[in-house]
Amino acid sequence: MAATGGHWIKSAQGTRFVSAAGPRRSTLEGLHHTLLGLAGDDPTPYDDYGHRESREYGAYILADGTTGRIDGDKADSCIIIPDDLIDRLAGAHFVHTHPSGGSFSLDDVLLAQRAKVASMSAVGVDAGGRKWRYTVRPGPGGWKSRAEYIVAKQNAEEAVYRRGWRKLDRARVAGRANKRFHTALESWHRDLVMKELAARTGLEYTRERIR
């Protein structure tokens, strides 16, 4: 498949592919829904905090239009991305599952920065059955250094942390701190951290509930 549905932008920060409506967008949506289906069909149970160690799945569209998929090796395994594939992900769209339905980790952001992807998405289903899609892009200024994201993530965590635990403490007093609440709080916390990180570094970040 040819690299259609977008254009390349060159700047002082490098070259990146900007996708648009068309065959490329349709293919990307197809990857999102395929992986979301795999995440939703997974029978792995959630723990009392709304987490689960489940098999992860990944898929990508390279800048030349080539598509591919990576699956975790067993029921509780993360995906392993070979170095030679990371070297080919510049300008690509990369999608993977988050078994617990939460937002990105620092490792996700650092992988996206190292590979210089056009976008990274994570899809998953939380313990309450809600389906989520998270997407991060480099923003107009391009990807920044690894060190900037590490520092920004730490500062974002500190800015958000106390708000989250105050909310949990109030819920415990009211007797509402069950598994579903823990899941919602975890998703809320991680989403706020990513929003704070994006604001500090110029990343483009979105969170969508899929019905």
Backbone as a printed PyTorch tensor [residue, N CA C, xyz], in Angstrom:
tensor([[[  0.8440,  -1.1840,   0.0000],
         [  0.0000,   0.0000,   0.0000],
         [  0.8820,   1.2370,   0.0000]],

        [[  0.5910,   2.1930,  -0.8350],
         [  1.3890,   3.4050,  -0.9230],
         [  1.1490,   4.2840,   0.2820]],

        [[  2.0870,   5.1790,   0.5510],
         [  1.9660,   6.0970,   1.6810],
         [  1.0630,   7.2500,   1.3040]],

        [[ -0.2400,   7.0300,   1.4000],
         [ -1.2160,   8.0440,   1.0450],
         [ -1.8810,   8.5860,   2.2960]],

        [[ -2.7320,   9.6110,   2.1160],
         [ -3.5130,  10.1120,   3.2350],
         [ -2.7700,  11.0630,   4.1320]],

        [[ -1.8290,  11.8460,   3.5860],
         [ -1.1230,  12.8040,   4.4200],
         [  0.0190,  13.4530,   3.6720]],

        [[  0.8770,  14.1570,   4.4070],
         [  2.0110,  14.8110,   3.7760],
         [  3.1350,  14.9360,   4.8000]],

        [[  4.3270,  15.1770,   4.2710],
         [  5.5030,  15.3220,   5.1190],
         [  5.7430,  16.7920,   5.4250]],

        [[  6.1480,  17.0910,   6.6570],
         [  6.5120,  18.4500,   7.0580],
         [  7.9720,  18.4350,   7.4860]],

        [[  8.7490,  19.3560,   6.9260],
         [ 10.1440,  19.4910,   7.3140],
         [ 10.3070,  20.7440,   8.1650]],

        [[ 11.0720,  20.6310,   9.2410],
         [ 11.3210,  21.7660,  10.1170],
         [ 12.7100,  21.6090,  10.7130]],

        [[ 13.0870,  22.5570,  11.5670],
         [ 14.3940,  22.4860,  12.2100],
         [ 14.5010,  21.2650,  13.1090]],

        [[ 13.3490,  20.7780,  13.5740],
         [ 13.3480,  19.6100,  14.4680],
         [ 13.3740,  18.2830,  13.7140]],

        [[ 13.2670,  18.3160,  12.3850],
         [ 13.2740,  17.0790,  11.6220],
         [ 12.0880,  16.9920,  10.6900]],

        [[ 11.8460,  15.7980,  10.1810],
         [ 10.7700,  15.5630,   9.2280],
         [  9.7290,  14.6450,   9.8540]],

        [[  8.4490,  14.9970,   9.6940],
         [  7.3990,  14.1390,  10.2400],
         [  6.2330,  14.0630,   9.2760]],

        [[  5.5020,  12.9670,   9.3310],
         [  4.3550,  12.7340,   8.4640],
         [  3.0900,  13.1580,   9.1820]],

        [[  2.2650,  13.9650,   8.5200],
         [  0.9850,  14.3950,   9.0650],
         [ -0.1070,  13.6850,   8.2920]],

        [[ -0.8840,  12.8330,   8.9810],
         [ -1.9110,  12.0610,   8.3070],
         [ -3.1460,  12.9000,   8.0580]],

        [[ -3.9410,  12.4920,   7.0950],
         [ -5.1840,  13.1850,   6.7580],
         [ -6.2290,  12.1400,   6.4220]],

        [[ -7.4410,  12.6040,   6.1280],
         [ -8.5010,  11.6630,   5.7720],
         [ -8.1420,  10.9240,   4.4860]],

        [[ -8.5550,   9.6730,   4.3920],
         [ -8.2520,   8.8950,   3.2000],
         [ -7.8900,   7.4770,   3.5680]],

        [[ -7.3100,   6.7170,   2.6300],
         [ -7.0000,   5.3060,   2.8860],
         [ -6.1140,   5.0910,   4.1030]],

        [[ -5.1290,   5.9730,   4.3050],
         [ -4.2240,   5.8020,   5.4410],
         [ -4.9820,   5.9370,   6.7550]],

        [[ -5.8610,   6.9350,   6.8560],
         [ -6.6690,   7.1260,   8.0500],
         [ -7.5800,   5.9250,   8.2880]],

        [[ -8.1810,   5.4090,   7.2240],
         [ -9.0650,   4.2490,   7.3610],
         [ -8.2930,   3.0410,   7.8720]],

        [[ -7.0860,   2.8530,   7.3690],
         [ -6.2610,   1.7380,   7.8220],
         [ -5.9110,   1.8900,   9.2880]],

        [[ -5.5980,   3.1120,   9.7070],
         [ -5.2640,   3.3680,  11.1050],
         [ -6.4650,   3.0850,  12.0120]],

        [[ -7.6370,   3.5290,  11.6070],
         [ -8.8420,   3.2470,  12.3870],
         [ -9.0810,   1.7480,  12.4910]],

        [[ -8.7950,   1.0320,  11.4080],
         [ -8.9460,  -0.4190,  11.4280],
         [ -8.0310,  -1.0660,  12.4580]],

        [[ -6.7860,  -0.5740,  12.5550],
         [ -5.8610,  -1.1050,  13.5540],
         [ -6.3690,  -0.8160,  14.9640]],

        [[ -6.8780,   0.3990,  15.1820],
         [ -7.4230,   0.7490,  16.4960],
         [ -8.5200,  -0.2320,  16.9080]],

        [[ -9.4680,  -0.4770,  16.0080],
         [-10.6140,  -1.3140,  16.3560],
         [-10.2280,  -2.7860,  16.4920]],

        [[ -9.2790,  -3.2430,  15.6820],
         [ -8.8070,  -4.6230,  15.8130],
         [ -8.1700,  -4.8520,  17.1770]],

        [[ -7.2880,  -3.9470,  17.5840],
         [ -6.6090,  -4.1100,  18.8610],
         [ -7.5500,  -3.8920,  20.0350]],

        [[ -8.4950,  -2.9740,  19.8890],
         [ -9.4760,  -2.7640,  20.9480],
         [-10.3200,  -4.0200,  21.1440]],

        [[-10.6530,  -4.6920,  20.0520],
         [-11.3900,  -5.9500,  20.1500],
         [-10.5930,  -7.0160,  20.8770]],

        [[ -9.2970,  -7.0990,  20.5980],
         [ -8.4500,  -8.0680,  21.2870],
         [ -8.3790,  -7.7630,  22.7790]],

        [[ -8.2670,  -6.4730,  23.1130],
         [ -8.2000,  -6.0830,  24.5190],
         [ -9.5200,  -6.3960,  25.2300]],

        [[-10.6380,  -6.1440,  24.5460],
         [-11.9420,  -6.3690,  25.1620],
         [-12.2960,  -7.8310,  25.3160]],

        [[-11.7570,  -8.6770,  24.4560],
         [-12.0550, -10.1070,  24.5140],
         [-11.1740, -10.8600,  25.5100]],

        [[-10.1730, -10.1890,  26.0610],
         [ -9.2290, -10.8550,  26.9550],
         [ -9.9160, -11.2370,  28.2730]],

        [[ -9.8650, -12.5010,  28.6720],
         [-10.5590, -12.9430,  29.9030],
         [ -9.7660, -12.7050,  31.1800]],

        [[ -8.5420, -12.1570,  31.0810],
         [ -7.7190, -11.9510,  32.2700],
         [ -8.4530, -11.0830,  33.2950]],

        [[ -8.5490, -11.4990,  34.5580],
         [ -9.2990, -10.7110,  35.5530],
         [ -8.5480,  -9.4560,  36.0090]],

        [[ -9.3020,  -8.4860,  36.4580],
         [ -8.7560,  -7.2690,  37.0520],
         [ -8.5710,  -7.5000,  38.5540]],

        [[ -7.5500,  -6.8830,  39.1310],
         [ -7.3890,  -6.9910,  40.5800],
         [ -8.2470,  -5.9330,  41.2840]],

        [[ -8.1030,  -5.8260,  42.5960],
         [ -8.9540,  -4.9070,  43.3740],
         [ -8.6930,  -3.4440,  43.0550]],

        [[ -7.5850,  -3.1710,  42.3710],
         [ -7.2650,  -1.7940,  42.0020],
         [ -7.5200,  -1.5190,  40.5230]],

        [[ -8.2000,  -2.4620,  39.8590],
         [ -8.5490,  -2.2530,  38.4670],
         [ -7.4220,  -2.4970,  37.4860]],

        [[ -6.3830,  -3.2100,  37.9310],
         [ -5.2500,  -3.5160,  37.0640],
         [ -5.3040,  -4.9790,  36.6280]],

        [[ -4.6550,  -5.2690,  35.5170],
         [ -4.4760,  -6.6610,  35.1240],
         [ -3.2050,  -6.8040,  34.3100]],

        [[ -2.5430,  -7.9260,  34.4960],
         [ -1.3430,  -8.2630,  33.7210],
         [ -1.7910,  -9.1800,  32.5950]],

        [[ -1.9960,  -8.6270,  31.4430],
         [ -2.5720,  -9.3720,  30.3350],
         [ -1.6730,  -9.2760,  29.1160]],

        [[ -1.9720, -10.0770,  28.1280],
         [ -1.1870, -10.0330,  26.8900],
         [ -1.3970,  -8.6940,  26.1880]],

        [[ -0.3120,  -8.1080,  25.7100],
         [ -0.3910,  -6.8710,  24.9560],
         [ -0.2640,  -7.1680,  23.4610]],

        [[ -0.8480,  -6.2790,  22.6790],
         [ -0.7870,  -6.3780,  21.2160],
         [ -0.3810,  -5.0240,  20.6550]],

        [[  0.3310,  -5.0360,  19.5480],
         [  0.7290,  -3.7960,  18.8900],
         [  0.6020,  -3.9200,  17.3870]],

        [[  0.4420,  -2.7780,  16.7280],
         [  0.3650,  -2.7430,  15.2600],
         [  0.8770,  -1.3900,  14.7960]],

        [[  1.2410,  -1.3000,  13.5260],
         [  1.8270,  -0.0570,  13.0290],
         [  1.5840,   0.1150,  11.5410]],

        [[  1.6640,   1.3690,  11.1250],
         [  1.7130,   1.7190,   9.7000],
         [  2.9780,   2.5390,   9.5150]],

        [[  3.9350,   2.0010,   8.7740],
         [  5.1740,   2.7260,   8.5330],
         [  4.9420,   3.8830,   7.5660]],

        [[  5.9300,   4.7640,   7.4680],
         [  5.8030,   5.9370,   6.6120],
         [  5.5930,   5.5650,   5.1430]],

        [[  6.0530,   4.3770,   4.7290],
         [  5.8590,   3.9610,   3.3330],
         [  4.5330,   3.2150,   3.1360]],

        [[  3.7120,   3.1330,   4.2030],
         [  2.4170,   2.4670,   4.1010],
         [  2.4170,   1.0190,   4.5150]],

        [[  3.5790,   0.4350,   4.7810],
         [  3.6650,  -0.9520,   5.2270],
         [  3.0110,  -1.1070,   6.6010]],

        [[  2.2090,  -2.1530,   6.7560],
         [  1.5850,  -2.4230,   8.0420],
         [  2.1620,  -3.6860,   8.6610]],

        [[  2.0490,  -3.7880,   9.9710],
         [  2.5390,  -4.9730,  10.6610],
         [  1.9460,  -5.0560,  12.0500]],

        [[  2.1280,  -6.2060,  12.7010],
         [  1.5690,  -6.4230,  14.0270],
         [  2.5600,  -7.1860,  14.8970]],

        [[  2.5460,  -6.8780,  16.1980],
         [  3.3870,  -7.5500,  17.1880],
         [  2.4860,  -7.9950,  18.3300]],

        [[  2.5610,  -9.2560,  18.7180],
         [  1.7750,  -9.7740,  19.8310],
         [  2.6970, -10.1890,  20.9660]],

        [[  2.2170, -10.0350,  22.1950],
         [  2.9440, -10.5890,  23.3270],
         [  3.0310, -12.0990,  23.1990]],

        [[  4.0950, -12.6810,  23.7220],
         [  4.3420, -14.1090,  23.5230],
         [  3.3780, -15.0100,  24.2910]],

        [[  2.8730, -14.5460,  25.4320],
         [  2.0090, -15.3930,  26.2540],
         [  0.9570, -14.5420,  26.9440]],

        [[  0.1350, -15.1750,  27.7840],
         [ -1.0670, -14.5330,  28.3160],
         [ -0.7900, -13.2670,  29.1210]],

        [[  0.3620, -13.1570,  29.7750],
         [  0.6280, -12.0020,  30.6310],
         [  1.8550, -11.2150,  30.1690]],

        [[  2.1320, -11.2270,  28.8670],
         [  3.3800, -10.6470,  28.3810],
         [  3.1750,  -9.3170,  27.6660]],

        [[  4.1710,  -8.4400,  27.8010],
         [  4.2000,  -7.1820,  27.0650],
         [  4.7400,  -7.4350,  25.6650]],

        [[  4.4660,  -6.5060,  24.7600],
         [  5.0610,  -6.6160,  23.4330],
         [  6.5240,  -6.1990,  23.5040]],

        [[  7.3360,  -6.8430,  22.7020],
         [  8.7630,  -6.5130,  22.5940],
         [  9.0040,  -5.9820,  21.1850]],

        [[  9.4930,  -4.7590,  21.0940],
         [  9.7190,  -4.1340,  19.7880],
         [ 11.2060,  -4.2190,  19.4570]],

        [[ 11.5740,  -4.9670,  18.4270],
         [ 12.9890,  -5.1150,  18.0770],
         [ 13.6100,  -3.7760,  17.6870]],

        [[ 14.8950,  -3.6350,  17.9450],
         [ 15.6010,  -2.3910,  17.6080],
         [ 15.5010,  -2.0530,  16.1290]],

        [[ 15.5540,  -3.0820,  15.2740],
         [ 15.5130,  -2.7960,  13.8410],
         [ 14.1500,  -2.2270,  13.4290]],

        [[ 13.0640,  -2.6150,  14.1460],
         [ 11.7600,  -2.0350,  13.8620],
         [ 11.6820,  -0.6070,  14.3980]],

        [[ 12.2090,  -0.3850,  15.5900],
         [ 12.2230,   0.9760,  16.1350],
         [ 12.9150,   1.9210,  15.1690]],

        [[ 13.9750,   1.4480,  14.5380],
         [ 14.7190,   2.2730,  13.5830],
         [ 13.8860,   2.6130,  12.3530]],

        [[ 12.8140,   1.8440,  12.1030],
         [ 11.9720,   2.1030,  10.9220],
         [ 10.6610,   2.8060,  11.2590]],

        [[ 10.4730,   3.1690,  12.5270],
         [  9.2040,   3.7470,  12.9410],
         [  9.1240,   5.2700,  12.7850]],

        [[ 10.1690,   5.9070,  12.3100],
         [ 10.1110,   7.3620,  12.1210],
         [  8.9810,   7.7030,  11.1510]],

        [[  8.0860,   8.6110,  11.5760],
         [  6.9600,   8.9900,  10.7400],
         [  5.8300,   7.9900,  10.7220]],

        [[  5.9210,   6.9340,  11.5320],
         [  4.9020,   5.8750,  11.5360],
         [  3.7850,   6.1940,  12.5230]],

        [[  2.6940,   5.4440,  12.3970],
         [  1.6100,   5.4600,  13.3740],
         [  1.6580,   4.1320,  14.1060]],

        [[  1.8350,   4.1930,  15.4120],
         [  2.0030,   2.9870,  16.2150],
         [  0.8540,   2.8800,  17.2080]],

        [[  0.2310,   1.7070,  17.2720],
         [ -0.9170,   1.4550,  18.1470],
         [ -0.5980,   0.2480,  19.0270]],

        [[ -0.9820,   0.3010,  20.3020],
         [ -0.8200,  -0.8770,  21.1530],
         [ -1.9230,  -0.8940,  22.2040]],

        [[ -2.0730,  -2.0350,  22.8500],
         [ -3.1210,  -2.1690,  23.8620],
         [ -2.5670,  -1.8590,  25.2530]],

        [[ -3.4220,  -1.2830,  26.0750],
         [ -3.1760,  -1.1450,  27.5080],
         [ -4.2280,  -1.9940,  28.2090]],

        [[ -3.8470,  -3.1570,  28.7250],
         [ -4.8300,  -4.1130,  29.2580],
         [ -5.7780,  -3.5410,  30.3070]],

        [[ -5.3140,  -2.5510,  31.0960],
         [ -6.1740,  -1.9880,  32.1440],
         [ -6.9480,  -0.7590,  31.6820]],

        [[ -6.7590,  -0.3370,  30.4380],
         [ -7.5240,   0.7740,  29.8970],
         [ -7.0180,   2.1510,  30.2700]],

        [[ -5.7970,   2.2480,  30.8140],
         [ -5.2610,   3.5280,  31.2580],
         [ -4.4230,   4.2220,  30.2050]],

        [[ -3.9480,   5.4160,  30.5500],
         [ -3.1860,   6.2470,  29.6250],
         [ -1.7210,   5.8220,  29.5690]],

        [[ -0.8950,   6.6760,  28.9660],
         [  0.4950,   6.3390,  28.6740],
         [  1.3890,   6.3600,  29.9170]],

        [[  2.4150,   5.5410,  29.8540],
         [  3.4870,   5.5710,  30.8450],
         [  4.6360,   6.4120,  30.2960]],

        [[  5.6000,   6.7080,  31.1440],
         [  6.7980,   7.4100,  30.6770],
         [  7.5160,   6.5880,  29.6210]],

        [[  7.5600,   5.2590,  29.8020],
         [  8.2100,   4.4010,  28.8070],
         [  7.5660,   4.5500,  27.4290]],

        [[  6.2370,   4.6810,  27.3940],
         [  5.5540,   4.8890,  26.1160],
         [  6.0420,   6.1740,  25.4470]],

        [[  6.0870,   7.2450,  26.2330],
         [  6.5060,   8.5390,  25.6800],
         [  7.9480,   8.4840,  25.1900]],

        [[  8.8060,   7.8220,  25.9580],
         [ 10.2180,   7.7350,  25.5630],
         [ 10.3970,   6.8690,  24.3190]],

        [[  9.5730,   5.8250,  24.1830],
         [  9.6260,   5.0220,  22.9600],
         [  9.2040,   5.8600,  21.7590]],

        [[  8.1040,   6.6050,  21.9100],
         [  7.6310,   7.4560,  20.8140],
         [  8.6870,   8.4860,  20.4430]],

        [[  9.3470,   9.0460,  21.4610],
         [ 10.3950,  10.0490,  21.2060],
         [ 11.6090,   9.4240,  20.5150]],

        [[ 12.0100,   8.2570,  20.9920],
         [ 13.1740,   7.5910,  20.3830],
         [ 12.9090,   7.2360,  18.9240]],

        [[ 11.7030,   6.7060,  18.6540],
         [ 11.3760,   6.2570,  17.3030],
         [ 10.9750,   7.4080,  16.3820]],

        [[ 10.6150,   8.5700,  16.9590],
         [ 10.1590,   9.7350,  16.1790],
         [  8.8980,   9.3910,  15.3750]],

        [[  7.9340,   8.7410,  16.0410],
         [  6.6930,   8.3750,  15.3610],
         [  5.8550,   9.6180,  15.0580]],

        [[  4.9590,   9.4950,  14.0770],
         [  4.0000,  10.5620,  13.7990],
         [  2.9090,  10.5710,  14.8620]],

        [[  2.5410,   9.3770,  15.3560],
         [  1.5760,   9.2880,  16.4480],
         [  1.7350,   7.9500,  17.1400]],

        [[  1.3850,   7.9420,  18.4270],
         [  1.2850,   6.7000,  19.1820],
         [ -0.0930,   6.6780,  19.8320]],

        [[ -0.7770,   5.5440,  19.7270],
         [ -2.0800,   5.3820,  20.3670],
         [ -2.0550,   4.1580,  21.2740]],

        [[ -2.8590,   4.2290,  22.3370],
         [ -3.0690,   3.0870,  23.2270],
         [ -4.5690,   2.8860,  23.3770]],

        [[ -5.0160,   1.6540,  23.2540],
         [ -6.4410,   1.3470,  23.3890],
         [ -6.6070,   0.2640,  24.4460]],

        [[ -7.7410,   0.3230,  25.1620],
         [ -7.9760,  -0.6820,  26.1870],
         [ -9.3580,  -0.5640,  26.7920]],

        [[ -9.6830,  -1.5350,  27.6370],
         [-10.9760,  -1.6020,  28.3050],
         [-10.7260,  -1.6720,  29.8020]],

        [[-11.3370,  -0.7600,  30.5720],
         [-11.0920,  -0.7600,  32.0100],
         [-12.0170,  -1.7370,  32.7350]],

        [[-11.8540,  -1.8320,  34.0530],
         [-12.6020,  -2.8140,  34.8350],
         [-14.0990,  -2.5280,  34.8560]],

        [[-14.4840,  -1.2970,  34.5270],
         [-15.8970,  -0.9580,  34.4450],
         [-16.4890,  -1.1980,  33.0760]],

        [[-15.6900,  -1.7640,  32.1380],
         [-16.1720,  -2.0500,  30.7890],
         [-16.1000,  -0.8770,  29.8400]],

        [[-15.4890,   0.2240,  30.2560],
         [-15.3760,   1.3970,  29.3880],
         [-14.1890,   1.2320,  28.4540]],

        [[-14.3890,   1.5980,  27.1860],
         [-13.3460,   1.4800,  26.1610],
         [-12.6960,   2.8470,  25.9470]],

        [[-11.3650,   2.8460,  25.9120],
         [-10.6320,   4.1050,  25.8190],
         [ -9.6010,   4.0760,  24.6910]],

        [[ -9.3710,   5.2520,  24.1300],
         [ -8.2680,   5.4290,  23.1730],
         [ -7.5050,   6.6870,  23.5650]],

        [[ -6.1980,   6.5540,  23.6830],
         [ -5.3040,   7.6670,  23.9950],
         [ -4.3520,   7.8480,  22.8130]],

        [[ -4.0820,   9.0930,  22.4620],
         [ -3.1850,   9.3640,  21.3430],
         [ -2.2380,  10.4910,  21.7100]],

        [[ -0.9800,  10.3360,  21.3500],
         [  0.0080,  11.3900,  21.5630],
         [  0.7760,  11.6160,  20.2640]],

        [[  1.0190,  12.8860,  19.9620],
         [  1.7750,  13.2970,  18.7710],
         [  2.8320,  14.3000,  19.1930]],

        [[  3.8620,  14.5090,  18.3730],
         [  4.9630,  15.3760,  18.8070],
         [  4.6170,  16.8530,  18.9210]],

        [[  3.5920,  17.3410,  18.2440],
         [  3.2710,  18.7610,  18.3050],
         [  4.0760,  19.5630,  17.2950]],

        [[  3.7400,  20.8340,  17.1090],
         [  4.3710,  21.6570,  16.0690],
         [  5.8860,  21.7710,  16.2090]],

        [[  6.3970,  21.7200,  17.4380],
         [  7.8350,  21.8590,  17.6320],
         [  8.6240,  20.5780,  17.4610]],

        [[  7.9510,  19.4760,  17.1480],
         [  8.6430,  18.1950,  16.9960],
         [  8.9760,  17.5750,  18.3470]],

        [[  9.6150,  16.4290,  18.3110],
         [  9.9880,  15.7220,  19.5360],
         [ 11.1280,  16.4370,  20.2410]],

        [[ 11.0530,  16.5150,  21.5510],
         [ 12.1120,  17.1120,  22.3580],
         [ 13.0720,  16.0270,  22.8350]],

        [[ 14.0390,  16.3930,  23.6640],
         [ 15.0210,  15.4170,  24.1180],
         [ 14.4110,  14.4710,  25.1510]],

        [[ 15.0240,  13.3110,  25.2690],
         [ 14.5950,  12.3090,  26.2590],
         [ 14.5930,  12.9000,  27.6640]],

        [[ 15.6450,  13.6520,  27.9880],
         [ 15.7700,  14.2170,  29.3310],
         [ 14.6240,  15.1660,  29.6590]],

        [[ 14.1540,  15.9360,  28.6750],
         [ 13.0530,  16.8740,  28.9210],
         [ 11.7730,  16.1450,  29.3080]],

        [[ 11.5020,  15.0130,  28.6730],
         [ 10.2920,  14.2630,  29.0030],
         [ 10.4000,  13.6110,  30.3870]],

        [[ 11.5870,  13.1490,  30.7370],
         [ 11.7780,  12.5300,  32.0470],
         [ 11.5290,  13.5500,  33.1650]],

        [[ 12.1120,  14.7340,  33.0190],
         [ 11.9310,  15.7820,  34.0350],
         [ 10.4800,  16.2480,  34.0660]],

        [[  9.8880,  16.4500,  32.8890],
         [  8.4950,  16.9200,  32.8180],
         [  7.5420,  15.9120,  33.4350]],

        [[  7.7870,  14.6140,  33.2340],
         [  6.9260,  13.5710,  33.8200],
         [  7.0060,  13.6030,  35.3480]],

        [[  8.2050,  13.7510,  35.8760],
         [  8.3580,  13.8170,  37.3230],
         [  7.6240,  15.0330,  37.8870]],

        [[  7.7730,  16.1740,  37.2420],
         [  7.1070,  17.3860,  37.7080],
         [  5.5820,  17.2760,  37.5740]],

        [[  5.1350,  16.6320,  36.5080],
         [  3.6950,  16.4470,  36.3030],
         [  3.1090,  15.5380,  37.3820]],

        [[  3.8200,  14.4660,  37.7220],
         [  3.3660,  13.5640,  38.7780],
         [  3.2250,  14.3140,  40.1060]],

        [[  4.2100,  15.1320,  40.4230],
         [  4.1740,  15.8710,  41.6770],
         [  3.0010,  16.8460,  41.7020]],

        [[  2.7010,  17.4480,  40.5500],
         [  1.6170,  18.4200,  40.4780],
         [  0.2480,  17.7670,  40.6330]],

        [[  0.1210,  16.5110,  40.1890],
         [ -1.1690,  15.8350,  40.1610],
         [ -1.3830,  14.9210,  41.3730]],

        [[ -0.3090,  14.4020,  41.9250],
         [ -0.3740,  13.3190,  42.9040],
         [ -1.3010,  13.6130,  44.0810]],

        [[ -1.1070,  14.7410,  44.7400],
         [ -1.8820,  15.0050,  45.9530],
         [ -3.3700,  15.1360,  45.6720]],

        [[ -3.7230,  15.6740,  44.5110],
         [ -5.1380,  15.7910,  44.1700],
         [ -5.8000,  14.4180,  44.1060]],

        [[ -5.0930,  13.4500,  43.4750],
         [ -5.6370,  12.1050,  43.3300],
         [ -5.8340,  11.4080,  44.6670]],

        [[ -4.8480,  11.4920,  45.5590],
         [ -4.9620,  10.7860,  46.8210],
         [ -5.9700,  11.4320,  47.7500]],

        [[ -6.1410,  12.7500,  47.6680],
         [ -7.2010,  13.3920,  48.4530],
         [ -8.5700,  12.8750,  48.0140]],

        [[ -8.7140,  12.6980,  46.7030],
         [ -9.9830,  12.1940,  46.1830],
         [-10.2390,  10.7690,  46.6750]],

        [[ -9.2000,   9.9340,  46.6840],
         [ -9.3440,   8.5600,  47.1610],
         [ -9.6670,   8.5270,  48.6550]],

        [[ -9.0020,   9.3740,  49.4330],
         [ -9.2610,   9.4080,  50.8670],
         [-10.7140,   9.7770,  51.1600]],

        [[-11.2420,  10.7600,  50.4330],
         [-12.6380,  11.1550,  50.6320],
         [-13.5820,  10.0050,  50.2650]],

        [[-13.2460,   9.2620,  49.2140],
         [-14.0790,   8.1410,  48.7860],
         [-14.0650,   7.0170,  49.8160]],

        [[-12.9060,   6.7740,  50.4350],
         [-12.8220,   5.7280,  51.4600],
         [-13.7040,   6.0690,  52.6520]],

        [[-13.6640,   7.3340,  53.0570],
         [-14.4940,   7.7690,  54.1790],
         [-15.9700,   7.5680,  53.8580]],

        [[-16.3380,   7.8200,  52.6070],
         [-17.7350,   7.6770,  52.1850],
         [-18.0930,   6.2340,  51.8390]],

        [[-17.1200,   5.3160,  51.9140],
         [-17.3770,   3.9120,  51.6120],
         [-17.5520,   3.6190,  50.1350]],

        [[-16.9220,   4.4210,  49.2540],
         [-17.1000,   4.2350,  47.8140],
         [-15.8430,   3.6990,  47.1230]],

        [[-14.8250,   3.3230,  47.8600],
         [-13.5530,   2.9680,  47.2390],
         [-13.5300,   1.4990,  46.8050]],

        [[-14.4040,   1.1360,  45.8770],
         [-14.4210,  -0.2230,  45.3630],
         [-13.5570,  -0.3280,  44.1040]],

        [[-13.5760,  -1.5040,  43.4830],
         [-12.7130,  -1.7320,  42.3150],
         [-13.0160,  -0.7480,  41.1960]],

        [[-14.2850,  -0.5140,  40.9300],
         [-14.6460,   0.3940,  39.8430],
         [-14.1580,   1.8130,  40.1250]],

        [[-14.2590,   2.2280,  41.3780],
         [-13.7770,   3.5600,  41.7250],
         [-12.2650,   3.6510,  41.5700]],

        [[-11.5620,   2.6200,  42.0560],
         [-10.1040,   2.6110,  41.8960],
         [ -9.7240,   2.7300,  40.4170]],

        [[-10.4480,   2.0080,  39.5630],
         [-10.1600,   2.0550,  38.1340],
         [-10.3670,   3.4590,  37.5810]],

        [[-11.4940,   4.0700,  37.9400],
         [-11.7730,   5.4200,  37.4560],
         [-10.7390,   6.4050,  37.9670]],

        [[-10.3200,   6.2530,  39.2290],
         [ -9.3230,   7.1490,  39.7990],
         [ -7.9790,   6.9780,  39.1070]],

        [[ -7.6020,   5.7380,  38.8600],
         [ -6.3370,   5.4820,  38.1730],
         [ -6.3340,   6.1140,  36.7860]],

        [[ -7.4180,   5.9220,  36.0380],
         [ -7.5040,   6.5030,  34.6930],
         [ -7.4800,   8.0250,  34.7610]],

        [[ -8.2120,   8.5690,  35.7120],
         [ -8.2510,  10.0270,  35.9000],
         [ -6.8590,  10.5600,  36.2110]],

        [[ -6.1490,   9.8900,  37.1220],
         [ -4.8130,  10.3310,  37.5290],
         [ -3.8310,  10.2860,  36.3550]],

        [[ -3.7880,   9.1700,  35.6580],
         [ -2.8280,   9.0330,  34.5660],
         [ -3.1390,  10.0000,  33.4280]],

        [[ -4.4250,  10.2400,  33.2030],
         [ -4.8120,  11.1960,  32.1750],
         [ -4.3690,  12.6090,  32.5630]],

        [[ -4.5740,  12.9950,  33.8170],
         [ -4.1450,  14.3220,  34.2610],
         [ -2.6270,  14.4850,  34.1660]],

        [[ -1.8860,  13.4280,  34.5060],
         [ -0.4290,  13.4880,  34.4020],
         [ -0.0060,  13.7110,  32.9480]],

        [[ -0.6400,  12.9730,  32.0230],
         [ -0.2940,  13.1470,  30.6130],
         [ -0.6750,  14.5380,  30.1160]],

        [[ -1.8200,  15.0610,  30.5420],
         [ -2.1960,  16.4220,  30.1450],
         [ -1.1830,  17.4300,  30.6530]],

        [[ -0.7380,  17.2340,  31.8960],
         [  0.2590,  18.1400,  32.4770],
         [  1.5870,  18.0200,  31.7410]],

        [[  2.0070,  16.7850,  31.4340],
         [  3.2470,  16.5660,  30.6930],
         [  3.1640,  17.2080,  29.3090]],

        [[  2.0290,  17.0270,  28.6360],
         [  1.8480,  17.6070,  27.3040],
         [  1.9210,  19.1290,  27.3560]],

        [[  1.3110,  19.7250,  28.3790],
         [  1.3320,  21.1800,  28.5120],
         [  2.7560,  21.6910,  28.7250]],

        [[  3.5740,  20.9090,  29.4060],
         [  4.9450,  21.3220,  29.7140],
         [  5.8980,  21.1150,  28.5450]],

        [[  5.5570,  20.2090,  27.6180],
         [  6.5100,  19.8460,  26.5600],
         [  6.0080,  20.1150,  25.1460]],

        [[  4.7550,  20.5590,  25.0010],
         [  4.2300,  20.8380,  23.6660],
         [  3.6880,  19.6320,  22.9370]],

        [[  3.5450,  18.4870,  23.6310],
         [  2.9540,  17.3110,  22.9950],
         [  1.4750,  17.5540,  22.7070]],

        [[  0.9570,  16.8940,  21.6630],
         [ -0.4730,  16.8830,  21.3930],
         [ -1.0290,  15.5730,  21.9590]],

        [[ -1.9610,  15.7020,  22.9110],
         [ -2.4530,  14.5310,  23.6230],
         [ -3.9760,  14.5480,  23.6720]],

        [[ -4.5960,  13.3950,  23.3890],
         [ -6.0550,  13.2820,  23.4730],
         [ -6.4370,  11.9840,  24.1900]],

        [[ -7.5790,  12.0420,  24.8490],
         [ -8.1860,  10.8780,  25.4860],
         [ -9.6220,  10.8050,  25.0080]],

        [[-10.0460,   9.6300,  24.4810],
         [-11.4000,   9.4660,  23.9560],
         [-12.0340,   8.2110,  24.5240]],

        [[-13.3030,   8.3330,  24.9180],
         [-14.0560,   7.1430,  25.2780],
         [-14.7750,   6.6460,  24.0340]],

        [[-14.6410,   5.3620,  23.7450],
         [-15.2450,   4.7500,  22.5580],
         [-16.4680,   3.9570,  23.0000]],

        [[-17.6080,   4.2440,  22.4290],
         [-18.8480,   3.5760,  22.8470],
         [-19.2210,   2.4750,  21.8590]]])
